[in-house]
Amino acid sequence: MNLPVVVDITLGLVFIYLILSLLASEIQELIATFLQWRAKHLKHSIELLIAGGSETEGADITKARNLVQKLYNDPLINTLNQQAKRKVEQLRKKAKEVGKETKQALVEKQSGPSYLPSETFAITLLDTLRIPQLINHVKHPSEDSKIDLHIILESYKQLKEGINNENSPSHLTIKKIYRDIEDPEFRNVVNTLPDDVTDNLIKSLAVIAQRSRIKIGDLTEEMNQFKNEIETWFDRSMDRASGVYKRNAKGVAILIGISVAILTNTDTFHIVNRLSQDSAIRSTITQSASQRTDYINDPEARRKIDNLLANNSLPIGLQNINQQFELDTRGLNDGIILLIRIGQVFRLIGGWLMSGLAIAMGAPFWFDILNKVINVRNAGPKPTAYTKDQPSQK
């Protein structure tokens, strides 16, 4: 087998993986959008962030869920939620009819947006905790005693007890921080503070406030810096959450890839065998691959996936079963034939698994490989065209 044939076989194999990867990606995207995996994962990640981590006690997790629900009810986030819900409803209208009651139940399961800007999270969190309103009632910093966000947050959990019980130590603490604790407006702010605030959240915010205090001295500027630090805190946490989601998505992609390989009977061993023996099929597939190097980006080209999959010339599909189990039984006894048949079954399963793992690599991966193989087949990229600005090469 000479090198051009090997390159053509590789090109055909990669092209088949590419079109099946596109199909698997579409299936996974439909499932993820339909079941709102991203939205649920984002909400769960925010709950863990507010609760203080996955090892937090159950009571704090419950408080965090209640607080996150309040955040999601805020107009800033609720607007994003409505936009996401409309997209899901549009997708479900295109899906197969499943009955009005089932559709309504699926729409009601919408958990929130799939993406939340860090600025929106920071503003919503601070507003829900009423931090800006509390700052408006803080005593003006003096040379002797400067009030900062760290002090405000440390006394946050003591506020309700402090204004309602004059004999408590909390009463004296908040009296040193706030101007007039008898002010009805201040009492209204304190009484509307959320109850589902975990100690871990306050500790995290206090650390962030301390970091802001080092950078900024004025309370007003410190508040702006505090908001920026919360955005950074949120972004870093969501980066880790995104990594977890990608690992989970890769597992789903492998399952989908193996399912697609089985349903389409995509046996890598059989494909290589057919491409190496049948020059007509090899030529047809390599020509299609060379003409569709923009396959992943061109919607018109992608619409031809079904036609390509339905093409009998492709070495995939149930019509190839007879060839996959083809066996010359002349001169063989029943025991040898049985062993060979068992070996063929295991080879078929191995071919499916190999194809499924390859499909799970994703269309972008195979698209890059396809372009590289095409360049090798065409003896490398085309030389740069001569222009007036470039000297001619002698």
C-alpha positions in Angstrom: 0.0 0.0 0.0 1.6 3.2 -1.2 1.6 6.6 0.6 -1.1 8.3 -1.5 -3.5 5.4 -0.8 -2.8 5.7 3.0 -3.5 9.4 2.9 -6.7 8.9 1.0 -7.9 6.3 3.5 -7.0 8.6 6.4 -8.9 11.5 4.6 -12.0 9.3 4.1 -11.9 8.1 7.7 -11.5 11.6 9.1 -14.3 12.9 6.9 -16.7 10.2 8.1 -15.8 11.1 11.7 -16.4 14.7 11.0 -19.9 14.4 9.6 -20.9 12.0 12.4 -19.4 14.4 15.0 -21.5 17.2 13.6 -24.5 15.0 14.0 -23.6 14.1 17.6 -22.9 17.7 18.4 -26.3 18.7 17.2 -27.9 15.9 19.3 -26.0 17.0 22.4 -26.8 20.6 21.9 -30.5 19.8 21.5 -30.5 17.7 24.7 -28.6 20.3 26.7 -30.9 23.1 25.6 -34.1 21.0 26.0 -33.1 19.8 29.5 -31.4 23.1 30.5 -28.2 21.5 31.7 -26.2 24.8 31.5 -28.8 26.8 33.4 -29.1 24.1 36.1 -25.4 23.8 36.4 -24.9 27.5 36.7 -27.5 27.8 39.4 -26.1 24.9 41.4 -22.6 26.4 41.1 -23.8 29.8 42.5 -25.5 28.0 45.3 -22.2 26.3 46.2 -20.4 29.6 45.9 -22.7 31.3 48.3 -22.9 28.3 50.7 -19.1 28.1 50.9 -18.4 24.9 48.9 -19.6 21.4 48.4 -18.6 20.3 51.9 -21.0 22.8 53.5 -23.6 21.5 55.9 -27.1 20.9 54.7 -28.7 23.8 56.6 -26.3 26.3 54.8 -27.1 24.7 51.5 -30.8 25.3 52.1 -30.1 28.9 53.0 -28.0 29.3 49.9 -30.7 28.0 47.7 -33.3 30.3 49.2 -30.9 33.3 48.7 -30.1 32.3 45.2 -33.8 32.1 44.4 -34.1 35.7 45.7 -31.2 36.7 43.4 -32.9 35.0 40.4 -36.1 36.9 41.2 -34.3 40.2 40.9 -35.3 42.1 37.8 -31.8 42.1 36.4 -31.4 38.3 36.4 -35.1 37.6 35.9 -34.9 39.5 32.5 -32.1 37.1 31.4 -34.3 34.2 32.6 -37.2 35.3 30.4 -34.9 35.6 27.4 -33.6 32.1 28.0 -37.1 30.8 28.5 -38.2 32.2 25.1 -35.3 30.4 23.4 -36.2 27.1 25.0 -39.8 27.5 24.0 -38.8 28.2 20.4 -36.7 25.0 20.4 -39.5 23.0 21.9 -42.0 24.2 19.3 -39.7 22.7 16.7 -39.5 19.4 18.5 -42.0 16.6 18.1 -45.5 17.2 19.5 -45.6 15.7 23.0 -49.0 17.0 24.3 -49.9 20.4 25.9 -49.6 19.3 29.5 -46.2 17.8 29.0 -45.0 20.9 27.1 -46.3 23.2 29.9 -44.5 21.1 32.5 -41.2 21.3 30.6 -41.5 25.0 30.3 -42.1 25.4 34.0 -38.9 23.5 34.7 -36.9 26.4 33.2 -34.4 27.2 36.0 -32.8 30.3 34.8 -30.3 31.8 32.3 -27.4 29.7 31.0 -25.0 32.6 31.4 -24.8 35.3 34.1 -22.5 38.3 33.7 -20.3 38.9 36.8 -21.3 42.5 37.0 -25.0 41.5 37.1 -24.3 39.0 39.8 -22.3 41.5 41.9 -24.9 44.3 41.7 -27.8 41.8 42.4 -26.0 40.3 45.4 -25.1 43.6 47.0 -28.6 44.9 46.4 -30.2 41.8 47.9 -28.0 42.0 51.0 -28.9 45.7 51.2 -25.3 46.7 51.5 -25.6 50.0 49.6 -28.6 51.0 51.8 -26.7 50.2 55.0 -23.7 52.3 53.8 -26.0 55.3 53.5 -26.6 55.2 57.3 -23.0 54.6 58.4 -21.3 57.3 60.5 -18.9 59.5 58.6 -15.4 58.2 59.0 -13.2 60.3 61.4 -9.6 60.3 62.2 -10.2 58.4 65.4 -12.5 55.8 64.0 -12.9 54.9 60.4 -15.8 52.7 59.4 -15.1 50.4 56.4 -16.9 47.6 54.6 -15.1 44.9 56.6 -16.5 46.3 59.9 -20.0 46.6 58.3 -20.0 43.0 57.2 -18.6 41.7 60.5 -21.7 43.2 62.2 -24.1 42.2 59.5 -25.6 39.2 61.3 -26.0 41.2 64.5 -28.1 44.0 63.0 -31.6 42.6 63.6 -30.8 41.6 67.1 -29.1 44.9 67.8 -32.0 47.2 66.9 -34.6 45.1 68.7 -32.7 44.4 71.9 -31.0 47.4 73.6 -29.4 45.2 76.3 -27.5 43.0 73.8 -23.8 43.5 72.9 -24.9 43.8 69.3 -26.8 47.0 70.2 -23.6 48.8 71.3 -21.7 47.5 68.3 -24.1 48.8 65.6 -24.5 52.1 67.6 -20.7 52.7 67.0 -21.1 52.1 63.3 -24.4 53.7 62.3 -25.5 57.3 62.8 -29.0 56.9 64.2 -30.2 53.4 64.8 -33.6 54.7 65.9 -34.2 56.2 62.4 -37.3 54.5 60.9 -35.7 54.4 57.5 -32.7 52.6 59.0 -34.9 50.2 60.9 -36.8 49.4 57.7 -33.6 48.6 55.9 -32.5 46.3 58.7 -35.8 44.5 59.0 -35.8 43.8 55.3 -32.4 42.1 55.3 -32.6 38.5 54.0 -32.6 35.8 56.7 -31.0 33.1 54.4 -27.5 34.5 54.5 -24.9 31.9 55.4 -21.9 32.6 57.7 -19.6 31.4 54.9 -20.9 34.1 52.5 -20.4 36.8 55.1 -16.9 35.6 55.8 -16.0 35.5 52.1 -17.4 39.0 51.5 -15.5 40.2 54.6 -12.2 38.9 53.1 -13.0 40.6 49.8 -13.8 43.8 51.7 -10.5 43.6 53.5 -8.8 43.2 50.2 -10.6 46.2 48.8 -9.7 48.3 51.9 -6.0 47.7 51.2 -6.4 49.1 47.7 -8.8 52.0 48.4 -9.1 54.2 51.4 -12.4 56.1 50.9 -15.6 54.2 51.7 -17.4 55.3 48.5 -14.4 54.2 46.4 -14.0 51.1 48.5 -17.6 50.1 47.6 -16.8 50.4 43.9 -13.7 48.3 44.4 -15.6 45.9 46.5 -18.1 45.3 43.6 -15.2 44.7 41.2 -13.6 42.2 43.6 -16.9 40.4 43.9 -17.0 40.2 40.1 -13.5 38.7 40.1 -14.5 36.2 42.8 -17.6 35.2 40.8 -15.6 34.8 37.5 -12.9 32.6 39.1 -15.6 30.4 40.6 -17.5 30.1 37.3 -14.2 29.2 35.5 -13.9 26.2 37.8 -17.6 25.4 37.4 -17.2 25.6 33.6 -14.4 23.0 33.8 -16.7 20.7 35.7 -19.4 21.2 33.1 -17.0 20.4 30.3 -15.9 17.2 31.9 -19.5 16.1 32.4 -20.3 17.1 28.9 -17.4 15.1 27.6 -18.8 12.0 29.3 -22.2 12.7 27.7 -20.5 13.2 24.3 -18.8 9.8 24.6 -22.2 8.1 25.3 -23.8 10.0 22.4 -20.8 9.2 20.1 -21.0 5.4 20.9 -24.8 5.5 20.4 -24.4 7.2 17.0 -21.7 4.7 16.0 -24.0 1.8 16.9 -27.1 3.2 15.3 -25.3 4.1 12.1 -23.2 0.9 12.2 -19.9 2.9 12.0 -17.3 0.2 12.4 -13.8 1.8 12.1 -12.2 -1.6 11.1 -14.7 -2.1 8.4 -14.4 1.4 7.1 -10.6 1.1 6.8 -11.0 -2.3 5.1 -13.5 -1.0 2.6 -11.5 2.1 1.8 -8.4 0.1 1.3 -10.0 -2.4 -1.1 -12.5 -0.2 -3.0 -10.9 2.6 -5.0 -14.2 3.9 -6.2 -15.6 4.5 -2.7 -12.3 5.9 -1.6 -12.2 8.4 -4.5 -15.8 9.5 -4.0 -15.3 10.2 -0.3 -11.9 11.9 -0.7 -13.4 14.1 -3.4 -16.3 15.1 -1.2 -14.0 15.8 1.7 -11.7 18.0 -0.5 -14.6 20.0 -1.8 -16.1 20.7 1.7 -13.3 22.1 3.7 -15.7 24.7 5.0 -18.1 22.1 6.2 -18.2 23.1 9.8 -18.9 26.8 9.1 -21.1 26.6 6.0 -24.8 26.0 6.9 -25.6 25.0 3.3 -22.9 22.3 3.4 -24.0 21.1 6.8 -27.5 20.5 5.5 -26.1 17.9 3.2 -25.2 15.6 6.1 -28.4 13.6 5.8 -27.7 13.0 2.1 -24.2 11.9 2.8 -25.3 9.6 5.6 -28.0 8.1 3.4 -25.5 7.6 0.5 -25.1 3.8 0.0 -21.6 4.3 -1.1 -20.5 5.2 2.4 -19.1 2.2 4.3 -21.4 2.7 7.2 -25.0 1.7 7.9 -26.9 -1.6 8.4 -26.5 -2.5 4.7 -22.9 -3.4 5.4 -23.7 -6.1 8.0 -23.4 -8.9 5.5 -20.0 -7.7 4.4 -18.8 -7.3 8.0 -19.7 -10.9 8.7 -18.6 -12.3 5.4 -16.8 -15.5 5.8 -15.6 -18.3 3.5 -16.5 -21.5 5.4 -15.0 -23.9 3.0 -12.8 -26.4 4.7 -13.8 -25.2 8.2 -15.5 -27.2 10.9 -18.4 -25.8 13.0 -16.1 -25.1 16.1 -13.7 -23.0 14.1 -16.6 -21.2 12.4 -18.1 -20.4 15.8 -14.8 -19.0 17.1 -14.4 -16.8 14.0 -18.0 -15.5 14.3 -17.4 -14.7 18.0 -14.2 -12.9 17.0 -16.1 -10.9 14.3 -18.7 -9.9 16.9 -16.0 -8.6 19.2 -14.3 -6.8 16.3 -17.6 -5.2 15.4 -18.1 -4.0 19.0 -14.5 -2.8 19.2 -15.0 -0.9 15.9 -18.1 0.7 17.3 -16.3 1.8 20.5 -13.4 3.2 18.5 -15.8 5.1 16.3 -17.8 6.4 19.2 -14.7 7.7 21.0 -13.6 9.3 17.8 -17.0 11.0 17.2 -16.9 12.3 20.8 -13.7 14.2 20.0 -16.0 16.8 18.4 -16.4 18.3 15.0 -13.8 21.1 15.5 -11.1 18.6 16.2 -11.8 16.5 13.1 -12.2 19.7 11.0 -8.7 20.7 11.9 -7.3 17.2 11.2 -9.2 17.2 7.8 -7.6 20.4 6.7 -4.2 19.1 7.6 -4.7 15.8 5.8 -6.0 17.7 2.7 -2.8 19.9 2.7 -0.7 16.8 2.9 -2.6 15.2 0.1 -2.2 18.3 -2.0 1.5 18.4 -1.3 1.3 21.2 1.2 -0.3 24.7 1.0 -0.4 26.8 -2.1 2.6 29.2 -2.5 2.0 32.9 -1.8 1.0 34.8 -4.9 3.4 37.3 -6.3 2.5 41.0 -5.8 4.2 44.3 -6.5 5.0 44.6 -2.8 6.9 41.3 -2.8 10.1 40.6 -4.6 10.0 37.8 -7.1 11.8 34.6 -6.0 14.7 33.5 -8.2 
